[in-house]
Amino acid sequence: MTAEPSDLHLIDVAVLDDDPDFLAYVADFLADEGLYSVRTFSSPDALYAAAEDRRPDIVLLDMNMGPHRGDAVLETLLTRFPGLCVIIVTGYPSLEDMRATFKLKVFDYLAKPFSLAQLRQALSNAVQQFGLGRSLQDRLREKLGHRIRILRAERDWSLKDLASTSKLSVSQISSIERGANLPSMESLLAISRAFGLKPSEILSAIDF
């Protein structure tokens, strides 16, 4: 079933480059894709300030911006925003650059000029890897299922063990842990009791 537009989360892409033509080119492409909201920046300080206000999902970062060293900007971004998805774009690629930037946990590396197909694929890979663009309900299902699976593993319980203790079926618990379904209030209460926890303790631990 297709999600209603109101359920969709546009993926926030920030683009940092000192070439205004490139910024306009990428912004137009992303707008046409219909999956992304885009913010463009020509200076690192402007990007830092905007990211503090609203952290982007993905950053496209030019490594050659006149007086601004791309590696220094990258290090600052990853220090201030741990786990940020950064895709490097540069007109002067080299194997040494790629090795150095990937050591700093860069997600991908695009050499200019790249095709729209290459950019689309890099963004698609990032969306899949980081779980971006899903509805709040999708993310809640995944986080809650993951937390229940961790609690079960900590007790060295099998699915059958949890099913027996909670009085739920193995298939119910399996679908909840996989993020396929949200538990009903009754099921969440049963699972919580099985772990000796309050439902609020499970929910507060999922950082949602």
MDTraj code that builds the backbone (N, CA, C; nanometers):
import mdtraj as md
import numpy as np

residues = "MET THR ALA GLU PRO SER ASP LEU HIS LEU ILE ASP VAL ALA VAL LEU ASP ASP ASP PRO ASP PHE LEU ALA TYR VAL ALA ASP PHE LEU ALA ASP GLU GLY LEU TYR SER VAL ARG THR PHE SER SER PRO ASP ALA LEU TYR ALA ALA ALA GLU ASP ARG ARG PRO ASP ILE VAL LEU LEU ASP MET ASN MET GLY PRO HIS ARG GLY ASP ALA VAL LEU GLU THR LEU LEU THR ARG PHE PRO GLY LEU CYS VAL ILE ILE VAL THR GLY TYR PRO SER LEU GLU ASP MET ARG ALA THR PHE LYS LEU LYS VAL PHE ASP TYR LEU ALA LYS PRO PHE SER LEU ALA GLN LEU ARG GLN ALA LEU SER ASN ALA VAL GLN GLN PHE GLY LEU GLY ARG SER LEU GLN ASP ARG LEU ARG GLU LYS LEU GLY HIS ARG ILE ARG ILE LEU ARG ALA GLU ARG ASP TRP SER LEU LYS ASP LEU ALA SER THR SER LYS LEU SER VAL SER GLN ILE SER SER ILE GLU ARG GLY ALA ASN LEU PRO SER MET GLU SER LEU LEU ALA ILE SER ARG ALA PHE GLY LEU LYS PRO SER GLU ILE LEU SER ALA ILE ASP PHE".split()
xyz = np.array([
    [0.0846, -0.1200, 0.0000],
    [0.0000, 0.0000, 0.0000],
    [0.0877, 0.1243, 0.0000],
    [0.0595, 0.2201, -0.0851],
    [0.1391, 0.3422, -0.0945],
    [0.1035, 0.4367, 0.0178],
    [0.2097, 0.4959, 0.0800],
    [0.1848, 0.5892, 0.1897],
    [0.1220, 0.7159, 0.1367],
    [0.0335, 0.7726, 0.2162],
    [-0.0236, 0.9015, 0.1792],
    [0.0851, 1.0078, 0.1855],
    [0.0771, 1.1140, 0.1031],
    [0.1791, 1.2159, 0.1029],
    [0.2094, 1.2712, 0.2408],
    [0.1081, 1.2850, 0.3273],
    [0.1308, 1.3417, 0.4596],
    [0.2163, 1.2508, 0.5463],
    [0.2260, 1.1203, 0.5100],
    [0.3057, 1.0262, 0.5869],
    [0.4514, 1.0247, 0.5428],
    [0.4808, 1.0837, 0.4284],
    [0.6143, 1.0767, 0.3736],
    [0.7058, 1.1806, 0.4373],
    [0.8288, 1.1403, 0.4572],
    [0.9291, 1.2284, 0.5136],
    [1.0296, 1.2616, 0.4043],
    [1.0311, 1.3870, 0.3591],
    [1.1285, 1.4263, 0.2588],
    [1.2681, 1.4223, 0.3202],
    [1.3623, 1.3716, 0.2445],
    [1.4985, 1.3557, 0.2931],
    [1.5719, 1.4881, 0.2762],
    [1.6242, 1.5388, 0.3857],
    [1.6882, 1.6706, 0.3883],
    [1.8332, 1.6580, 0.3430],
    [1.8633, 1.7145, 0.2264],
    [1.9983, 1.7097, 0.1707],
    [2.0590, 1.8498, 0.1735],
    [2.1758, 1.8619, 0.2345],
    [2.2494, 1.9882, 0.2358],
    [2.3666, 1.9759, 0.1380],
    [2.3840, 2.0765, 0.0540],
    [2.4900, 2.0732, -0.0472],
    [2.5839, 2.1904, -0.0232],
    [2.7117, 2.1607, -0.0025],
    [2.8128, 2.2642, 0.0197],
    [2.9105, 2.2651, -0.0971],
    [2.9123, 2.3776, -0.1703],
    [2.9999, 2.3904, -0.2869],
    [3.0171, 2.5392, -0.3157],
    [3.1329, 2.5774, -0.3656],
    [3.1558, 2.7195, -0.3953],
    [3.1198, 2.7556, -0.5386],
    [3.0639, 2.6597, -0.6132],
    [3.0242, 2.6835, -0.7517],
    [2.8722, 2.7027, -0.7564],
    [2.8244, 2.8258, -0.7792],
    [2.6794, 2.8500, -0.7791],
    [2.6057, 2.7731, -0.8878],
    [2.6715, 2.7506, -1.0020],
    [2.6072, 2.6739, -1.1091],
    [2.5847, 2.5289, -1.0665],
    [2.6830, 2.4717, -0.9982],
    [2.6693, 2.3346, -0.9505],
    [2.5585, 2.3257, -0.8456],
    [2.5528, 2.4229, -0.7561],
    [2.4489, 2.4238, -0.6535],
    [2.3099, 2.4282, -0.7170],
    [2.2938, 2.5129, -0.8173],
    [2.1641, 2.5243, -0.8841],
    [2.1298, 2.3957, -0.9587],
    [2.2299, 2.3357, -1.0200],
    [2.2116, 2.2109, -1.0946],
    [2.1627, 2.0988, -1.0026],
    [2.2295, 2.0820, -0.8900],
    [2.1922, 1.9763, -0.7958],
    [2.0564, 2.0055, -0.7320],
    [2.0327, 2.1313, -0.6960],
    [1.9055, 2.1685, -0.6329],
    [1.7878, 2.1402, -0.7261],
    [1.8030, 2.1731, -0.8542],
    [1.6965, 2.1470, -0.9510],
    [1.6710, 1.9970, -0.9664],
    [1.7790, 1.9204, -0.9713],
    [1.7658, 1.7757, -0.9862],
    [1.6938, 1.7152, -0.8660],
    [1.7354, 1.7544, -0.7458],
    [1.6748, 1.6979, -0.6255],
    [1.5279, 1.7364, -0.6138],
    [1.4964, 1.8598, -0.6511],
    [1.3565, 1.9043, -0.6459],
    [1.2709, 1.8218, -0.7410],
    [1.3242, 1.7914, -0.8582],
    [1.2498, 1.7136, -0.9570],
    [1.2288, 1.5681, -0.9132],
    [1.3190, 1.5173, -0.8298],
    [1.3067, 1.3789, -0.7840],
    [1.1841, 1.3591, -0.6952],
    [1.1444, 1.4638, -0.6231],
    [1.0265, 1.4565, -0.5379],
    [1.0462, 1.3829, -0.4071],
    [1.1698, 1.3428, -0.3778],
    [1.1993, 1.2683, -0.2552],
    [1.2786, 1.3504, -0.1542],
    [1.3315, 1.4637, -0.2012],
    [1.4272, 1.5375, -0.1205],
    [1.3857, 1.6831, -0.1022],
    [1.4225, 1.7374, 0.0138],
    [1.4246, 1.8824, 0.0309],
    [1.5723, 1.9194, 0.0300],
    [1.6062, 2.0323, -0.0290],
    [1.7478, 2.0641, -0.0469],
    [1.7787, 2.2028, 0.0060],
    [1.8931, 2.2132, 0.0720],
    [1.9472, 2.3417, 0.1160],
    [2.0884, 2.3530, 0.0609],
    [2.1185, 2.4648, -0.0020],
    [2.2504, 2.4825, -0.0618],
    [2.3293, 2.5880, 0.0143],
    [2.4620, 2.5665, 0.0208],
    [2.5501, 2.6559, 0.0960],
    [2.6806, 2.6760, 0.0195],
    [2.7302, 2.7982, 0.0259],
    [2.8566, 2.8283, -0.0407],
    [2.9706, 2.8481, 0.0575],
    [2.9419, 2.8395, 0.1879],
    [3.0472, 2.8516, 0.2886],
    [3.0227, 2.7516, 0.4013],
    [3.1309, 2.6968, 0.4576],
    [3.1151, 2.5994, 0.5663],
    [3.0416, 2.6560, 0.6877],
    [3.0696, 2.7807, 0.7242],
    [3.0064, 2.8389, 0.8427],
    [2.8542, 2.8434, 0.8284],
    [2.8080, 2.8736, 0.7075],
    [2.6630, 2.8778, 0.6837],
    [2.6027, 2.7385, 0.7002],
    [2.6749, 2.6371, 0.6534],
    [2.6273, 2.4991, 0.6690],
    [2.6250, 2.4587, 0.8162],
    [2.7317, 2.4909, 0.8895],
    [2.7366, 2.4550, 1.0317],
    [2.6177, 2.5154, 1.1068],
    [2.5923, 2.6433, 1.0820],
    [2.4843, 2.7122, 1.1531],
    [2.3485, 2.6497, 1.1200],
    [2.3282, 2.6200, 0.9920],
    [2.2010, 2.5610, 0.9502],
    [2.1843, 2.4203, 1.0070],
    [2.2938, 2.3440, 1.0133],
    [2.2868, 2.2079, 1.0649],
    [2.2612, 2.2062, 1.2151],
    [2.3095, 2.3074, 1.2851],
    [2.2804, 2.3178, 1.4278],
    [2.1309, 2.3406, 1.4501],
    [2.0720, 2.4186, 1.3611],
    [1.9289, 2.4465, 1.3715],
    [1.8457, 2.3261, 1.3292],
    [1.8872, 2.2609, 1.2211],
    [1.8182, 2.1411, 1.1734],
    [1.9196, 2.0503, 1.1036],
    [1.9499, 1.9416, 1.1681],
    [2.0512, 1.8502, 1.1151],
    [2.0043, 1.7875, 0.9840],
    [2.0854, 1.7951, 0.8784],
    [2.0446, 1.7333, 0.7510],
    [2.0567, 1.5819, 0.7576],
    [1.9853, 1.5144, 0.6692],
    [1.9972, 1.3693, 0.6595],
    [2.1236, 1.3299, 0.5839],
    [2.1529, 1.4060, 0.4776],
    [2.2683, 1.3779, 0.3924],
    [2.3372, 1.5097, 0.3594],
    [2.4704, 1.5085, 0.3567],
    [2.5474, 1.6252, 0.3125],
    [2.6281, 1.5869, 0.1892],
    [2.6130, 1.6665, 0.0819],
    [2.7002, 1.6550, -0.0348],
    [2.8088, 1.7607, -0.0173],
    [2.9329, 1.7170, -0.0039],
    [3.0425, 1.8069, 0.0341],
    [3.1495, 1.8138, -0.0734],
    [3.1708, 1.9351, -0.1242],
    [3.2797, 1.9584, -0.2188],
    [3.4108, 1.9635, -0.1413],
    [3.5137, 1.8960, -0.1902],
    [3.6413, 1.8921, -0.1200],
    [3.7365, 2.0027, -0.1636],
    [3.6986, 2.0791, -0.2662],
    [3.7872, 2.1845, -0.3168],
    [3.7096, 2.3148, -0.3247],
    [3.7225, 2.3969, -0.2190],
    [3.6456, 2.5209, -0.2102],
    [3.7351, 2.6404, -0.1808],
    [3.8315, 2.6631, -0.2683],
    [3.9177, 2.7796, -0.2518],
    [3.9920, 2.7761, -0.1195],
    [3.9679, 2.8754, -0.0326],
    [4.0420, 2.8825, 0.0941],
    [3.9994, 2.7784, 0.1969],
    [3.8884, 2.7126, 0.1739],
    [3.8371, 2.6165, 0.2710],
    [3.8848, 2.4753, 0.2362],
    [3.9581, 2.4141, 0.3253],
    [4.0075, 2.2787, 0.3040],
    [3.8949, 2.1791, 0.3298],
    [3.8661, 2.0987, 0.2281],
    [3.7565, 2.0045, 0.2390],
    [3.7742, 1.9044, 0.3510],
    [3.8975, 1.8574, 0.3729],
    [3.9192, 1.7599, 0.4791],
    [3.8943, 1.8200, 0.6167],
    [3.9261, 1.9501, 0.6333],
    [3.9009, 2.0169, 0.7607],
    [3.7508, 2.0352, 0.7834],
    [3.6793, 2.0708, 0.6767],
    [3.5334, 2.0861, 0.6864],
    [3.4697, 1.9511, 0.7205],
    [3.5162, 1.8467, 0.6549],
    [3.4636, 1.7131, 0.6799],
    [3.4853, 1.6716, 0.8248],
    [3.6057, 1.6935, 0.8753],
    [3.6358, 1.6562, 1.0135],
    [3.5480, 1.7340, 1.1114],
    [3.5258, 1.8617, 1.0834],
    [3.4397, 1.9426, 1.1699],
    [3.2965, 1.8910, 1.1690],
    [3.2467, 1.8585, 1.0491],
    [3.1102, 1.8069, 1.0380],
    [3.0913, 1.6778, 1.1173],
    [3.1862, 1.5855, 1.1029],
    [3.1716, 1.4562, 1.1675],
    [3.1959, 1.4640, 1.3184],
    [3.2714, 1.5658, 1.3603],
    [3.2920, 1.5859, 1.5042],
    [3.1682, 1.6478, 1.5681],
    [3.1113, 1.7479, 1.5001],
    [2.9945, 1.8165, 1.5561],
    [2.8651, 1.7384, 1.5375],
    [2.8607, 1.6561, 1.4342],
    [2.7385, 1.5806, 1.4046],
    [2.7745, 1.4333, 1.3813],
    [2.8050, 1.3607, 1.4885],
    [2.8463, 1.2197, 1.4742],
    [2.7422, 1.1372, 1.4004],
    [2.7918, 1.0486, 1.3130],
    [2.7019, 0.9612, 1.2389],
    [2.6375, 1.0254, 1.1182],
    [2.6747, 1.1502, 1.0877],
    [2.6170, 1.2202, 0.9728],
    [2.6553, 1.1492, 0.8435],
    [2.5598, 1.1368, 0.7525],
    [2.5865, 1.0762, 0.6218],
    [2.6455, 1.1813, 0.5285],
    [2.7727, 1.1639, 0.4910],
    [2.8417, 1.2595, 0.4035],
    [2.8834, 1.1897, 0.2745],
    [2.8495, 1.2526, 0.1631],
    [2.8939, 1.2061, 0.0315],
    [2.9867, 1.3131, -0.0246],
    [3.1092, 1.2734, -0.0526],
    [3.2089, 1.3668, -0.1055],
    [3.1901, 1.3846, -0.2560],
    [3.1959, 1.5095, -0.3024],
    [3.1990, 1.5380, -0.4457],
    [3.3225, 1.6235, -0.4737],
    [3.3961, 1.5897, -0.5767],
    [3.5172, 1.6659, -0.6067],
    [3.5536, 1.6555, -0.7534],
    [3.6137, 1.7621, -0.8035],
    [3.6602, 1.7630, -0.9416],
    [3.8031, 1.7156, -0.9545],
    [3.8672, 1.6862, -0.8414],
    [4.0082, 1.6443, -0.8439],
    [4.0265, 1.5167, -0.7626],
    [3.9659, 1.4079, -0.8091],
    [3.9727, 1.2847, -0.7304],
    [4.1102, 1.2190, -0.7378],
    [4.1464, 1.1526, -0.6331],
    [4.2683, 1.0728, -0.6329],
    [4.2471, 0.9568, -0.5376],
    [4.3235, 0.8505, -0.5578],
    [4.3107, 0.7326, -0.4726],
    [4.3457, 0.7675, -0.3286],
    [4.4471, 0.8522, -0.3104],
    [4.4868, 0.8910, -0.1745],
    [4.3756, 0.9694, -0.1058],
    [4.3101, 1.0585, -0.1811],
    [4.1982, 1.1344, -0.1239],
    [4.0872, 1.0403, -0.0793],
    [4.0564, 0.9432, -0.1652],
    [3.9488, 0.8502, -0.1330],
    [3.9809, 0.7712, -0.0061],
    [4.1044, 0.7232, 0.0037],
    [4.1430, 0.6461, 0.1218],
    [4.1350, 0.7312, 0.2477],
    [4.1825, 0.8557, 0.2367],
    [4.1837, 0.9446, 0.3534],
    [4.0426, 0.9789, 0.3988],
    [3.9533, 1.0098, 0.3030],
    [3.8184, 1.0497, 0.3406],
    [3.7365, 0.9322, 0.3919],
    [3.7574, 0.8136, 0.3343],
    [3.6815, 0.6985, 0.3828],
    [3.7248, 0.6586, 0.5234],
    [3.8489, 0.6887, 0.5594],
    [3.8928, 0.6638, 0.6965],
    [3.8160, 0.7512, 0.7947],
    [3.7648, 0.8630, 0.7458],
    [3.6860, 0.9526, 0.8306],
    [3.5365, 0.9187, 0.8233],
    [3.5063, 0.7976, 0.7799],
    [3.3683, 0.7480, 0.7795],
    [3.2780, 0.8232, 0.6828],
    [3.3310, 0.8540, 0.5653],
    [3.2493, 0.9100, 0.4583],
    [3.1678, 0.7966, 0.3959],
    [3.0426, 0.8264, 0.3618],
    [2.9580, 0.7206, 0.3065],
    [2.9942, 0.6867, 0.1632],
    [3.0186, 0.7896, 0.0796],
    [3.0467, 0.7635, -0.0615],
    [3.1296, 0.8779, -0.1182],
    [3.1746, 0.8610, -0.2420],
    [3.2680, 0.9526, -0.3058],
    [3.2308, 0.9626, -0.4531],
    [3.1956, 1.0830, -0.5004],
    [3.1604, 1.1042, -0.6409],
    [3.2602, 1.1998, -0.7045],
    [3.3138, 1.1586, -0.8178],
    [3.4093, 1.2427, -0.8901],
    [3.3355, 1.3240, -0.9963],
    [3.3565, 1.4556, -0.9958],
    [3.2982, 1.5404, -1.0993],
    [3.3761, 1.5227, -1.2284],
    [3.3094, 1.5279, -1.3426],
    [3.1635, 1.5369, -1.3564],
    [3.1001, 1.3981, -1.3414],
    [2.9980, 1.3882, -1.2603],
    [2.9280, 1.2624, -1.2446],
    [2.7911, 1.2747, -1.3108],
    [2.7353, 1.1623, -1.3465],
    [2.6039, 1.1631, -1.4124],
    [2.4942, 1.1726, -1.3072],
    [2.3759, 1.2126, -1.3508],
    [2.2617, 1.2154, -1.2596],
    [2.2294, 1.0751, -1.2099],
    [2.2525, 0.9763, -1.2946],
    [2.2281, 0.8375, -1.2537],
    [2.3208, 0.7986, -1.1391],
    [2.4476, 0.8435, -1.1456],
    [2.5417, 0.8135, -1.0375],
    [2.5012, 0.8829, -0.9079],
    [2.4578, 1.0083, -0.9187],
    [2.4132, 1.0813, -0.8008],
    [2.2878, 1.0161, -0.7425],
    [2.1949, 0.9803, -0.8295],
    [2.0713, 0.9156, -0.7842],
    [2.1028, 0.7859, -0.7105],
    [2.1965, 0.7069, -0.7642],
    [2.2321, 0.5798, -0.7017],
    [2.2996, 0.6006, -0.5664],
    [2.3898, 0.6994, -0.5589],
    [2.4585, 0.7270, -0.4320],
    [2.3588, 0.7689, -0.3247],
    [2.2643, 0.8538, -0.3626],
    [2.1627, 0.8979, -0.2668],
    [2.0711, 0.7818, -0.2273],
    [2.0344, 0.6999, -0.3237],
    [1.9491, 0.5849, -0.2953],
    [2.0178, 0.4885, -0.1989],
    [2.1476, 0.4664, -0.2205],
    [2.2239, 0.3790, -0.1314],
    [2.2259, 0.4358, 0.0112],
    [2.2428, 0.5679, 0.0211],
    [2.2459, 0.6325, 0.1525],
    [2.1106, 0.6206, 0.2217],
    [2.0050, 0.6400, 0.1457],
    [1.8695, 0.6289, 0.2013],
    [1.8468, 0.4889, 0.2588],
    [1.8888, 0.3868, 0.1843],
    [1.8714, 0.2495, 0.2301],
    [1.9581, 0.2196, 0.3516],
    [2.0848, 0.2623, 0.3458],
    [2.1785, 0.2309, 0.4535],
    [2.1402, 0.2989, 0.5845],
    [2.0930, 0.4239, 0.5760],
    [2.0627, 0.5016, 0.6963],
    [1.9141, 0.4969, 0.7334],
    [1.8347, 0.4272, 0.6527],
    [1.6923, 0.4165, 0.6845],
    [1.6205, 0.5492, 0.6779],
    [1.6533, 0.6299, 0.5778],
    [1.5955, 0.7635, 0.5675],
    [1.4646, 0.7620, 0.4899],
    [1.3816, 0.8624, 0.5138],
    [1.2629, 0.8835, 0.4336],
    [1.1431, 0.7992, 0.4704],
    [1.1550, 0.7185, 0.5740],
    [1.0411, 0.6366, 0.6136],
    [0.9475, 0.7156, 0.7037],
    [0.8250, 0.6709, 0.7115],
    [0.7280, 0.7379, 0.7965],
    [0.7642, 0.7177, 0.9432],
    [0.7076, 0.8014, 1.0293],
    [0.7319, 0.7880, 1.1730],
    [0.6871, 0.6509, 1.2226],
    [0.5759, 0.6020, 1.1680],
    [0.5259, 0.4720, 1.2105],
    [0.6234, 0.3602, 1.1729],
    [0.6817, 0.3701, 1.0522],
    [0.7802, 0.2707, 1.0097],
    [0.8987, 0.2679, 1.1052],
    [0.9478, 0.3878, 1.1392],
    [1.0648, 0.3958, 1.2264],
    [1.0332, 0.3485, 1.3679],
    [0.9125, 0.3782, 1.4160],
    [0.8723, 0.3310, 1.5482],
    [0.8662, 0.1786, 1.5508],
    [0.8080, 0.1187, 1.4481],
    [0.8008, -0.0275, 1.4415],
    [0.9399, -0.0894, 1.4480],
    [1.0333, -0.0319, 1.3684],
    [1.1681, -0.0879, 1.3628],
    [1.2406, -0.0736, 1.4967],
    [1.2336, 0.0456, 1.5559],
    [1.3046, 0.0695, 1.6819],
    [1.2476, -0.0143, 1.7953],
    [1.1166, -0.0243, 1.8027],
    [1.0542, -0.1016, 1.9091],
    [1.0845, -0.2504, 1.8914],
    [1.0749, -0.2981, 1.7683],
    [1.1071, -0.4383, 1.7419],
    [1.2514, -0.4708, 1.7770],
    [1.3413, -0.3788, 1.7420],
    [1.4835, -0.4001, 1.7720],
    [1.5060, -0.4045, 1.9234],
    [1.4387, -0.3162, 1.9982],
    [1.4563, -0.3130, 2.1433],
    [1.4057, -0.4421, 2.2072],
    [1.2938, -0.4923, 2.1621],
    [1.2406, -0.6169, 2.2168],
    [1.3341, -0.7335, 2.1852],
    [1.3904, -0.7334, 2.0645],
    [1.4845, -0.8391, 2.0274],
    [1.6093, -0.8352, 2.1164],
    [1.6580, -0.7125, 2.1478],
    [1.7749, -0.6979, 2.2357],
    [1.7433, -0.7485, 2.3758],
    [1.6256, -0.7111, 2.4281],
    [1.5870, -0.7568, 2.5619],
    [1.5788, -0.9094, 2.5683],
    [1.5280, -0.9681, 2.4620],
    [1.5188, -1.1147, 2.4578],
    [1.6578, -1.1771, 2.4538],
    [1.7470, -1.1181, 2.3716],
    [1.8829, -1.1712, 2.3601],
    [1.9592, -1.1582, 2.4915],
    [1.9364, -1.0493, 2.5643],
    [2.0046, -1.0294, 2.6926],
    [1.9687, -1.1393, 2.7929],
    [1.8499, -1.1939, 2.7794],
    [1.8043, -1.3009, 2.8692],
    [1.8314, -1.4393, 2.8116],
    [1.8909, -1.4404, 2.6914],
    [1.9197, -1.5661, 2.6231],
    [1.7929, -1.6484, 2.6009],
    [1.6856, -1.5762, 2.5669],
    [1.5574, -1.6414, 2.5399],
    [1.5396, -1.6655, 2.3904],
    [1.4761, -1.7730, 2.3581],
    [1.4329, -1.7963, 2.2199],
    [1.2979, -1.7290, 2.2004],
    [1.2523, -1.7259, 2.0761],
    [1.1183, -1.6730, 2.0500],
    [1.0130, -1.7532, 2.1267],
    [1.0341, -1.8840, 2.1345],
    [0.9396, -1.9683, 2.2077],
    [0.9373, -1.9354, 2.3561],
    [1.0554, -1.9026, 2.4108],
    [1.0617, -1.8665, 2.5529],
    [0.9791, -1.7413, 2.5805],
    [0.9971, -1.6393, 2.4962],
    [0.9221, -1.5153, 2.5158],
    [0.7735, -1.5382, 2.4909],
    [0.7417, -1.6184, 2.3910],
    [0.6011, -1.6475, 2.3621],
    [0.5351, -1.7167, 2.4808],
    [0.6066, -1.8119, 2.5395],
    [0.5515, -1.8852, 2.6525],
    [0.5313, -1.7945, 2.7739],
    [0.6273, -1.7066, 2.7994],
    [0.6198, -1.6192, 2.9161],
    [0.5145, -1.5105, 2.8991],
    [0.5020, -1.4602, 2.7772],
    [0.4082, -1.3496, 2.7523],
    [0.2681, -1.3979, 2.7148],
    [0.2562, -1.5272, 2.6851],
    [0.1290, -1.5846, 2.6393],
    [0.0873, -1.5330, 2.5012],
    [0.1850, -1.4914, 2.4231],
    [0.1607, -1.4520, 2.2842],
    [0.2135, -1.5611, 2.1930],
    [0.1766, -1.5550, 2.0655],
    [0.2245, -1.6568, 1.9717],
    [0.3639, -1.6208, 1.9212],
    [0.4369, -1.7215, 1.8785],
    [0.5700, -1.6999, 1.8211],
    [0.5607, -1.6092, 1.6986],
    [0.4578, -1.6292, 1.6157],
    [0.4440, -1.5472, 1.4947],
    [0.4181, -1.4007, 1.5287],
    [0.3399, -1.3751, 1.6353],
    [0.3159, -1.2377, 1.6781],
    [0.4456, -1.1694, 1.7175],
    [0.5229, -1.2355, 1.8012],
    [0.6483, -1.1774, 1.8505],
    [0.7476, -1.1600, 1.7368],
    [0.7530, -1.2583, 1.6480],
    [0.8448, -1.2490, 1.5343],
    [0.8129, -1.1285, 1.4466],
    [0.6843, -1.1065, 1.4183],
    [0.6455, -0.9933, 1.3331],
    [0.6743, -0.8599, 1.4015],
    [0.6613, -0.8557, 1.5340],
    [0.6921, -0.7328, 1.6088],
    [0.8426, -0.7062, 1.6055],
    [0.9221, -0.8098, 1.6306],
    [1.0679, -0.7920, 1.6316],
    [1.1219, -0.7537, 1.4943],
    [1.0597, -0.8033, 1.3887],
    [1.1045, -0.7691, 1.2526],
    [1.0596, -0.6300, 1.2099],
    [0.9738, -0.5672, 1.2903],
    [0.9233, -0.4354, 1.2552],
    [0.8107, -0.4406, 1.1549],
    [0.7542, -0.5582, 1.1353],
    [0.6440, -0.5713, 1.0400],
    [0.5138, -0.5176, 1.0987],
    [0.4993, -0.5297, 1.2301],
    [0.3772, -0.4834, 1.2959],
    [0.4099, -0.4165, 1.4288],
    [0.3289, -0.3170, 1.4630],
    [0.3369, -0.2588, 1.5963],
    [0.2560, -0.3459, 1.6919],
    [0.3049, -0.3658, 1.8149],
    [0.2249, -0.4431, 1.9093],
    [0.1034, -0.3625, 1.9537],
    [-0.0064, -0.4324, 1.9800],
    [-0.1216, -0.3662, 2.0404],
    [-0.0854, -0.3305, 2.1838],
    [-0.1676, -0.2500, 2.2482],
    [-0.1412, -0.2159, 2.3882],
    [-0.1380, -0.3411, 2.4743],
    [-0.2292, -0.4344, 2.4449],
    [-0.2341, -0.5583, 2.5220],
    [-0.1063, -0.6400, 2.5016],
    [-0.0586, -0.6465, 2.3771],
    [0.0626, -0.7230, 2.3488],
    [0.1849, -0.6578, 2.4123],
    [0.1916, -0.5243, 2.4062],
    [0.3040, -0.4533, 2.4674],
    [0.3059, -0.4749, 2.6187],
    [0.1878, -0.4729, 2.6804],
    [0.1793, -0.4988, 2.8240],
    [0.2268, -0.6410, 2.8558],
    [0.1861, -0.7376, 2.7740],
    [0.2245, -0.8770, 2.7970],
    [0.3751, -0.8950, 2.7824],
    [0.4339, -0.8326, 2.6806],
    [0.5783, -0.8428, 2.6590],
    [0.6535, -0.7737, 2.7721],
    [0.6061, -0.6573, 2.8135],
    [0.6700, -0.5848, 2.9226],
    [0.6704, -0.6672, 3.0505],
    [0.5563, -0.7270, 3.0832],
    [0.5466, -0.8094, 3.2045],
    [0.6432, -0.9284, 3.1958],
    [0.6546, -0.9855, 3.0779],
    [0.7452, -1.0993, 3.0603],
    [0.8892, -1.0611, 3.0935],
    [0.9261, -0.9371, 3.0608],
    [1.0611, -0.8888, 3.0894],
    [1.0738, -0.8278, 3.2293],
    [0.9626, -0.8187, 3.3002],
    [0.9653, -0.7561, 3.4316],
    [0.9835, -0.6060, 3.4241],
    [0.9321, -0.5464, 3.3176],
    [0.9466, -0.4027, 3.2949],
    [0.8100, -0.3376, 3.2780],
    [0.8086, -0.2041, 3.2900],
    [0.6904, -0.1272, 3.2549],
    [0.6981, -0.0937, 3.1058],
    [0.5836, -0.0807, 3.0369],
    [0.5869, -0.0407, 2.8954],
    [0.6650, 0.0896, 2.8746],
    [0.6525, 0.1823, 2.9690],
    [0.7226, 0.3108, 2.9565],
    [0.8742, 0.2920, 2.9569],
    [0.9231, 0.1895, 3.0266],
    [1.0675, 0.1644, 3.0304],
    [1.1180, 0.1153, 2.8951],
    [1.0369, 0.0348, 2.8285],
    [1.0758, -0.0103, 2.6942],
    [1.0696, 0.1048, 2.5949],
    [0.9631, 0.1832, 2.6020],
    [0.9466, 0.2930, 2.5069],
    [1.0510, 0.4025, 2.5271],
    [1.0869, 0.4302, 2.6530],
    [1.1851, 0.5359, 2.6780],
    [1.3249, 0.4980, 2.6311],
    [1.3480, 0.3679, 2.6124],
    [1.4815, 0.3216, 2.5733],
    [1.5041, 0.3218, 2.4230],
    [1.4001, 0.3513, 2.3441],
    [1.4163, 0.3415, 2.1995],
    [1.4508, 0.4735, 2.1332],
    [1.4598, 0.5828, 2.2113],
    [1.5029, 0.7121, 2.1590],
    [1.4219, 0.7526, 2.0368],
    [1.2910, 0.7588, 2.0537],
    [1.2039, 0.7930, 1.9405],
    [1.1306, 0.9231, 1.9713],
])
top = md.Topology()
chain = top.add_chain()
for i, resn in enumerate(residues, 1):
    res = top.add_residue(resn, chain, resSeq=i)
    for name in ("N", "CA", "C"):
        top.add_atom(name, md.element.get_by_symbol(name[0]), res)
traj = md.Trajectory(xyz[None], top)
